[in-house]
Amino acid sequence: MNPEATNNEYRDRHARTGAIKHKARELGFHKVGIVPAVALEAEREHLEAWFANGFHANMNWMRRDDNAVKRRTDPREIFPAARSVIVVALNYFTAHEHDENNQTHGKLSRYAWGDDYHDVVGEKLRALLAWVSDNFAGAAGKVCCDIQPMMDKAWAVRAGLGWIGKHANVITRDYGSWVFLGELITNLELGPDTHTESDHCGSCRLCIEACPTGAIVADRVVDARQCISYQTIESRDETLPDDIAQNQSGWLYGCDICQDVCPWNRFEKPTTEERFTPRANETALELAQVLAWTHEEYAARFRKSAIKRAKLSGLQRNARALSETRTK
């Protein structure tokens, strides 16, 4: 082995790593970490147990075949040439609030107030990939932003961006849990981050105790069947389960209760990304308006919005449940 060649490669790898992190921050990402593209063994066991308990509810697309878990826990299944995973976080907190006393409106989850984060984060990651490809010979990669089968939260923890809170969201010391996550898998050999954030939840159980439907069934384990966010966004059932409808707590789309009560969110800071500002300054929607929308009006209103995930039928189902509960 040539020591000089080894030292040169180390310096080159270090320089590549620093340049990529600098570019990621320049593009607007608030946190960035890099780790080797290896299989997630412990995380795979936890995922398999979550599936086995039926906690994924009707999200059968998450495990549609025998290789689904392997794809979700090994980035080389997504990008065979993978050597490194660049993990990013983008703060989405804006200083707007809900009117908890408004009985004519239904609340929207904070993550859906502005433009669809898939578009915003994906655009920035694609720009990072283009820059990496232009600046490092032979560089290639794959952008991942929730749509791809990556365990975003697990990679964020591996990369030292934060830890998994008891509500099963990633918490950062800098921005609390109001962050979107994404990855760029690359064939470049990069210098890995070795620091991981300790669990700073301690004995706090505020998120568990605040959940009105008991969806947090154990530390860091959420049963989607009992989760207001799942039932008001992902579920395609014609009606909400009675125990969800009776404890909907004013939520029309999603739910932020477990994050709202988290003490770490006192470190929240307004984002620098203007596209996350609430559209039309709305953090809630009038239920009567939602129930009266046509498909054309709905499509125009939520173009490039995460709210389109629920479909008009889902939003109207949620609005009916809220209206019926409030009139009883």
ZAMARGU-4260 file (C-alpha; in steps of 0.2 Angstrom, whole numbers, plus 5000, padded with zeros to 4 digits):
<rodrens>
0) 5000/5000/5000 | 5007/5017/4995 | 5005/5029/5011 | 5006/5044/5000 | 4992/5038/4989
5) 4981/5034/5004 | 4984/5051/5011 | 4979/5059/4995 | 4963/5049/4994 | 4959/5054/5012
10) 4962/5072/5008 | 4952/5071/4992 | 4937/5062/5001 | 4938/5075/5015 | 4937/5089/5002
15) 4923/5081/4992 | 4913/5079/5008 | 4915/5097/5014 | 4911/5104/4997 | 4895/5094/4996
20) 4889/5099/5013 | 4893/5117/5009 | 4883/5116/4993 | 4868/5107/5002 | 4867/5122/5015
25) 4869/5134/5000 | 4854/5126/4992 | 4844/5129/5008 | 4845/5113/5018 | 4847/5117/5037
30) 4855/5101/5042 | 4866/5088/5032 | 4875/5072/5037 | 4883/5059/5028 | 4884/5040/5032
35) 4890/5024/5022 | 4877/5016/5011 | 4875/5000/5021 | 4860/4989/5026 | 4850/4994/5042
40) 4849/4979/5052 | 4842/4984/5069 | 4830/4996/5060 | 4824/4981/5049 | 4819/4971/5064
45) 4809/4985/5071 | 4800/4988/5054 | 4796/4969/5053 | 4789/4969/5070 | 4779/4985/5066
50) 4772/4976/5051 | 4769/4960/5060 | 4758/4969/5073 | 4747/4977/5059 | 4752/4994/5064
55) 4753/4999/5046 | 4734/4998/5045 | 4729/4997/5026 | 4745/5004/5019 | 4749/4988/5011
60) 4759/4996/4997 | 4773/4997/5010 | 4775/4978/5010 | 4768/4973/4993 | 4780/4959/4991
65) 4793/4948/5000 | 4807/4960/4995 | 4798/4976/5002 | 4807/4976/5019 | 4824/4973/5011
70) 4821/4988/4999 | 4817/4999/5013 | 4832/4995/5023 | 4846/4993/5010 | 4850/5008/4999
75) 4859/4997/4987 | 4842/4990/4982 | 4837/5007/4976 | 4854/5012/4969 | 4866/4997/4967
80) 4881/5008/4965 | 4878/5016/4982 | 4893/5020/4993 | 4887/5035/5003 | 4870/5042/5009
85) 4869/5061/5010 | 4855/5065/5023 | 4847/5082/5024 | 4834/5091/5034 | 4824/5106/5030
90) 4815/5116/5043 | 4797/5120/5039 | 4791/5130/5054 | 4782/5146/5051 | 4775/5158/5065
95) 4757/5155/5062 | 4744/5146/5073 | 4727/5138/5073 | 4712/5146/5080 | 4707/5133/5093
100) 4690/5141/5096 | 4684/5141/5078 | 4670/5129/5076 | 4666/5132/5058 | 4683/5127/5051
105) 4694/5111/5052 | 4713/5112/5056 | 4727/5108/5044 | 4743/5099/5049 | 4757/5112/5049
110) 4767/5102/5036 | 4753/5105/5023 | 4751/5124/5025 | 4762/5128/5010 | 4768/5120/4995
115) 4770/5101/4994 | 4787/5097/5003 | 4790/5083/4990 | 4792/5096/4977 | 4802/5108/4988
120) 4814/5095/4995 | 4815/5085/4979 | 4819/5101/4969 | 4834/5105/4981 | 4840/5087/4981
125) 4840/5086/4962 | 4850/5102/4961 | 4862/5095/4973 | 4864/5079/4962 | 4866/5090/4947
130) 4880/5100/4956 | 4889/5084/4962 | 4888/5076/4945 | 4896/5092/4937 | 4910/5093/4949
135) 4915/5076/4953 | 4920/5064/4938 | 4909/5049/4937 | 4898/5054/4951 | 4880/5048/4950
140) 4866/5046/4962 | 4847/5044/4966 | 4836/5057/4975 | 4825/5051/4988 | 4811/5061/4996
145) 4797/5050/5005 | 4791/5043/4988 | 4806/5031/4987 | 4806/5016/4999 | 4819/5024/5011
150) 4818/5024/5030 | 4820/5043/5031 | 4820/5044/5050 | 4832/5030/5052 | 4844/5038/5040
155) 4843/5055/5049 | 4847/5047/5066 | 4862/5037/5058 | 4868/5054/5050 | 4867/5063/5067
160) 4854/5075/5063 | 4843/5071/5078 | 4835/5056/5087 | 4818/5048/5086 | 4806/5055/5099
165) 4793/5045/5108 | 4780/5051/5096 | 4791/5042/5082 | 4796/5059/5074 | 4814/5064/5072
170) 4818/5078/5084 | 4833/5090/5081 | 4841/5101/5094 | 4841/5115/5082 | 4823/5115/5075
175) 4813/5103/5086 | 4803/5091/5075 | 4797/5103/5062 | 4809/5096/5049 | 4807/5087/5032
180) 4819/5074/5028 | 4827/5068/5012 | 4842/5058/5005 | 4854/5058/4990 | 4861/5041/4988
185) 4878/5042/4978 | 4892/5031/4971 | 4905/5043/4979 | 4915/5037/4994 | 4913/5051/5006
190) 4919/5055/5024 | 4905/5048/5036 | 4899/5058/5051 | 4902/5047/5066 | 4892/5058/5079
195) 4875/5052/5083 | 4863/5062/5094 | 4858/5055/5111 | 4840/5052/5115 | 4835/5068/5125
200) 4817/5063/5128 | 4821/5057/5145 | 4806/5052/5156 | 4794/5065/5147 | 4778/5057/5141
205) 4769/5072/5135 | 4766/5066/5117 | 4760/5049/5123 | 4748/5057/5136 | 4741/5070/5124
210) 4737/5059/5110 | 4717/5058/5110 | 4716/5041/5102 | 4730/5032/5111 | 4740/5030/5094
215) 4757/5030/5102 | 4756/5012/5109 | 4774/5012/5115 | 4789/5023/5115 | 4793/5027/5097
220) 4779/5015/5091 | 4763/5022/5082 | 4748/5011/5078 | 4742/5020/5062 | 4725/5012/5064
225) 4723/5024/5079 | 4732/5039/5072 | 4722/5054/5067 | 4734/5058/5053 | 4733/5041/5045
230) 4714/5041/5046 | 4712/5059/5039 | 4725/5057/5025 | 4730/5039/5020 | 4714/5030/5024
235) 4702/5027/5009 | 4687/5021/5020 | 4671/5030/5017 | 4669/5035/5035 | 4680/5038/5049
240) 4680/5025/5063 | 4669/5030/5078 | 4684/5032/5090 | 4693/5043/5078 | 4678/5054/5074
245) 4674/5056/5092 | 4692/5062/5096 | 4695/5071/5080 | 4700/5087/5090 | 4696/5099/5076
250) 4708/5091/5063 | 4702/5091/5045 | 4719/5085/5038 | 4732/5077/5048 | 4736/5080/5066
255) 4751/5089/5075 | 4746/5086/5093 | 4761/5076/5098 | 4772/5088/5091 | 4763/5104/5098
260) 4766/5097/5115 | 4784/5092/5113 | 4796/5103/5124 | 4809/5102/5111 | 4799/5112/5099
265) 4802/5127/5110 | 4818/5128/5099 | 4807/5131/5084 | 4814/5144/5072 | 4805/5152/5057
270) 4810/5143/5041 | 4820/5153/5027 | 4809/5143/5014 | 4795/5155/5009 | 4786/5141/5000
275) 4781/5134/5017 | 4771/5149/5021 | 4752/5145/5023 | 4743/5147/5006 | 4731/5162/5007
280) 4737/5163/5026 | 4725/5148/5030 | 4729/5136/5043 | 4712/5129/5043 | 4698/5127/5030
285) 4679/5131/5031 | 4670/5115/5033 | 4655/5121/5023 | 4666/5126/5009 | 4675/5109/5008
290) 4658/5100/5007 | 4653/5111/4993 | 4669/5110/4982 | 4668/5102/4965 | 4683/5091/4959
295) 4688/5105/4948 | 4688/5118/4962 | 4697/5106/4973 | 4711/5102/4960 | 4714/5121/4957
300) 4714/5125/4975 | 4727/5111/4980 | 4738/5111/4965 | 4756/5107/4971 | 4749/5105/4989
305) 4752/5090/5000 | 4733/5091/5004 | 4729/5082/4987 | 4735/5066/4996 | 4719/5065/5005
310) 4708/5067/4989 | 4692/5077/4989 | 4682/5062/4995 | 4694/5060/5010 | 4693/5079/5014
315) 4674/5079/5013 | 4673/5063/5023 | 4683/5072/5037 | 4673/5088/5036 | 4657/5078/5038
320) 4664/5069/5053 | 4669/5086/5061 | 4652/5094/5057 | 4642/5079/5064 | 4652/5079/5080
325) 4650/5097/5083 | 4632/5097/5080 | 4628/5083/5093
</rodrens>
